[in-house]
Amino acid sequence: MREKSIDLLDSFPYIRHVALVDSAKDKCFTPWRVLYDFEIIFVLDGELTVREKKKEEYVLKKNDFHIMPPNVWHTRYLKEGGSCSYYNVHFEFLSKNSETTAPYIDINKLYINPILEDKKVSKMDKALSQRSYCVLNSVDIPRKIHVSTPQQILSCFEILESDFGELNVFAEYRLRGIFSYLLGIVLKEMQEKNFKYSIDSVIEKFKSECAHSTVKINVEEFSNQHGYSYVYFRNKFKEKTGEAPSSYAQKERLLTASRYLASGYYNVSEVAAMIGFENVYHFSSAFKKQFGESPSNCLRRAKKSDK
């Protein structure tokens, strides 16, 4: 399966399945398997053990919020004599900027039937295992979060379970809204507990902001906002890209400036101001160092080509 990164604000959830599971009447053992979408579990009572391939097992307890991403081999089970009840949601992120729709996944065939049939290992679906899916490039959600606002989250799950299955556009709209609100609560909990963004996602976010910003980005402030020291972020950025973040950011601003100048609509002073240079001399010096010619010469060439 292939990951496709999207920004949090450019995403929306597609909810595929919602259920309340109780070990008193439902089987809680999950055979070894991979998922083709994301799965959320919110534990209401008891304990549920999760084991991932080549990793140590961990235990989900009351008020734990758990998210399992696609393409991870794992199993779940109850300890001997144990019990557990939890909400379960299967979903995936879709991009608002893409016409891609969520593929059909037969929840019963792929996820539920192997549990009912006491399979030890679920068979992989070849077609789904080759699909791409979206992940958030701005945040790395940990596998387990012990929430401090369980009642808020419980209320969201109750509404999701109640509304799920209504086959109309209004119900789907409500589901998206409630689910987005639910994720917002969890993200706030993460922020308050100082969960860090993954360094790779922070680097990609910085590059994206550089490509779309015309003002100077404060690198130290940016890195601190995402849970990293300036020195650590600078070193990791240079390790990944071969240049310092401040140099990268200025290069992107100067590329924007070259496009403005090439349009022939703005003079050098206007372009300098548009990309956040207060001093035209400093702008001209930086531009010439980057492109080997002065901005005024770039502007003259653009005007000549229009004639």
N, C-alpha and C positions, 0 to 999 in steps of 0.2 A: 504494500500500500504506500502511496506517495502523499506526503504532506504538502499543503498549499497554505502559506501564511497570509492572514488577513488581519487588519486592525480591528480592535474591539468595537469601535464606533461604526465600522463598516459591516458589522456582522449582525445576523439575526438568527434565532434558534428555530429549528424544525423539530417538533416533539413527535417521536415515533411511538412511544409506549409509556404508559403510566400504570403502576400497580402497587397495591399494599400487600406485602408478603408477611405471613405469620407462620413460624415453624410449628405451631400447634396444629395447623391444618395443611400447610404447604411444605414442599421439600426445599430445603435451603442449601443442599450440597450442589455445587456447580462443577461439572467436569472440566478438565483442562481444556481451555479454548482461547481463541482470540475473538475480539469484537470487531465489527465493521462500522461501528459508530461509538459515541461516548455513552457511558452508563454512569448514573448517579445513584448513590444509596444514602439515605438518611435514616440512621438507626433510632428507633423509638424505644426499644427495650432489649436487654440481653446483650450477647456478644456474637460477633461473626468474624472468623479468621480468614484472612486473604493471603495467598501465597503466589508470588510471581516467579517466573522461571529465572534461575540463577540469582535470586534475591531472598533475603530473610523474610519470613512471614510477619504479618502485623495484624493486630486485632482491632476491630471496629466496635466501639462501645456506644452507649446511649448518648445521643446528641452529637455523634460524629457524622460529618459530611464527607463522603468518599466519592471520588470521581476516577473512573477507569477509562483511559483513552483507547482508541482503536489500536489494533496490531500488537497487543501485549499478551503473551501467553500467561494465563493465570488460572487459579482455581479458588473456590470459597467453600468453607465448611464450618460446621458447629463442632466445638469440642464435646467430648463424650458427656452426655447428660445436660448439655447446654440448650439454650433456646434463644430465639431472636425474632423481633418483628421490625420491619423497615419499609420505607417507601423506595420504590425503584422506578427510575426514568431512563429511557433510551432517547438520545437526541443527537443532533449534530449542528454545527455552525454552517450557515450559508452566507454568501457575500451579497450585500445590497447592490454592488456594482457589477454583478455577473448574472447572466440568464440561466446559469446552471441550477438544476432542480435536484432535490434529494432523490437518490435512487430507491427503488423498492427493496426493502429487506423483510423477509418473511420471519417475523419475530418468533412465531410458534415453531416453525421448522428448525431454525438455526439456534435459537436460544432456549426455548421452553421445553420442547420435546426431548432433547438429550438429557435434561434434568429429570423429567418424568420417567424416562427409559433407563435411568441409572447408568448412563454411559460414563466411562472413565475418561474418554477423550472425545471431543466433538470434531467432526470432520470439517475441514475448511472448505469454504465456497470459493472455487477458483476465480470466477468472474469478479466477485466482490473483493477478493484479496488483491486484485490488480487495480482497483479504483483509487482515485485520489480523494482526499478529504481535507477540510479546512481546519487549521489550528490558529489560535490567537497569537500573533507575534509580539504582543505588548505585555503579556503576563504568563507566567508559568504557574498553573494551579497545582498545588501539592496533592498527593494522593488522599491525604486525610487532614481534616480540620475539625477541631473540637469547638463547636460554636457556642457563643455566649448569649445568643438571642434565639433559643430553640423555638419559642412560641411563635415568633414571626415566621420562621421557616416552616414550622408545622402547618400554620394557616395557609401558606402558599401551596404546600403539597396537598392539603385537603381540597383546595379549590381545583388544583390540577386534576386530581383523581375524579372529582365530581363532574368536571367539564369535559374530560377526555372521552372521546367516542361520539360526541355530538358532531354530526356530519354537516356543518354549515360554516360559512366564512366568518360569521361573528364569533362562534366558539373558538375557531382557530386563532382569531385575532386576540381574544381574551387569553388563550393559552400562552401565546407569545409574550403578551404583556406581563402576565403573572410570572412566567418562567424568567423573563429578563429581570424582573424585580427581585426574584429569588437569587439569581446570580449576583445581582448588585449587592445584596446583603452579604453574600459570601465574600465578595471582593473587598467589601468594607472591613469584614472580619480579618481578612488577610492583611490589609493595610494596617489595621490596629495591632496585629500580632507581628508586624514587621517582616512578613514573608517577602523575600526579595524576588524581583523580576529576574529571569535568567539573563546572564550577561550577553548571550548571543541575541536575544530578543531586544535588549536595550541598545545594542550596537545597530541592529537593523532599524529600530525606531529612530535613532539619532540620524542615520543616513537618510531616512525618509523625510524627517523634519528639515534636514539641510536642503534636500531637493525641492521642497515646497515653501521654504522660508526666504524672505528677502531681507530679514534683519539678522544681526549678529546673535548667535546663540551662545549663552553663557554655559560653557562646558561643565564647569564645577557645579553650578546650580542644577544643571540637567542630571549629572551623575548622582548627586546627593538625593534628588527627588526620586530616583529609581533604586535607592538602597546601596549605592557603591561610593567609595571615596573617589576623589578626582584622580589620584595617582593610579589606583587600581584600574579604573575605567580607561584612562589614557593608555596605560601599558597594554591592556587587553585589546583595545581598539587598534593600536599600532601593530600588535601581533597579528591581528586578523586582516588588516588592510594595507599595512606597510607604511602608514603615515599617521601623524598625530591627529586627533579629532579636530583641533583648531585649524590645522592646515587643510584638512578635508572640507570643513565647513566653509572656509574662505574660498576654496577652489570652486565649490558649488555656487556660491554667491557670484563669483566672477564669471562663471559660465552663464548664469542668468543675465549678468550685465552685458556679456557679448551678444546675447540674443536681443536684448533691448537696443543695443547700438546697431546691430545688423538690420533692425526694422527701419532705421532712419528717422524714426518719429521723435526721438529724444536727443538732447545735447548731452555732453559729457557730465556737466554738473548735475543735471537732472537724474541721470543714470546712477551717479555716485550716491546721491541722496536716496534714491529708490532702493538701493541694496544696503543701506545703513552705514555708508562712509560719510563722516562729518567733514573730512578734509579731502578736497579734490586731488591735491598733490599725492596724498597717501594712496588714494584710489588709482591714480594713473601709474604710480610706481608699482603697485601690486599687480595691476593689469598687465603691464609690460613684462614683468617678471614671469607671469603665468603664461602669456601668449606670444611673447617676443615682439610685440608691437604696441604702440601707444593706443589708448582708447580713441583719441582724435583721429588717428590714421584708420582705425577700424570703421569709424563713422564716415570718413571721407570715401572709403571703398564702397560702403553701403549706399551712399547717395549717388556715386557714379554709376553703380549698377542699376539704379532706378531710372536713369536718364535714357 
